């Protein structure tokens, strides 16, 4: 998994007034926890474009006055009206301690069911995983090549060495559903099959009606 560096400045004062003042200058109040102690700091709002505003996930190396700490994003809070980023929580990565984070799902291949006219239903684009930092994947890859109509992949079908998926096992991640194209094609074959049956039945009937030959 890639690592993104974030430069921060320690917060001398912690409170609503200080937080509002920071936001007015383009800064985002942040907190780093999970280690020996909590650290309150702020960072430029523009620095989060490679951490939050991206479909990828990453580890974050937070640099505060030369002290670097590896962490993962835990929560981002936004203004209810403006959707502006107003606060971010980071969890410090501690050796030997599992980390929980959301990881994107990426599909590979072209489904056989889709080729046959089925519709791909991609339900879970992010999955919650738990594991040691060096075991966590940057994304979860699923090969959908062999998925036929009516088939799918659930959370319980996904196995990643050293990583536990925390979503319910019965939740569908991706499936190929019946579409109108498949439904219309199926009944079309039925009349042909039905027409063949009377023709086949007519032969024995004709044989039965034929008078027996005289010896």
ABEGO torsion letter per residue (X at the ends): XBBBBBBBBBBABBEAAAAAAAAAAGBBBBBBBGBABBBBBBBBAAAAAAAABBABBBBBBBBBGGBBBBBBBABBBBBAAAGBBABBBBBBBBBGBBBBBBBBBBBBEBBAAAAAGBBBBBABABBBBBEBAAABBABBBBBAAABBBGBBBBAAABBBBGBBBABBAABBABBBBBBAAAAAAAAAAAAAAAAAAAAAAAAAAAAAABBBBBX
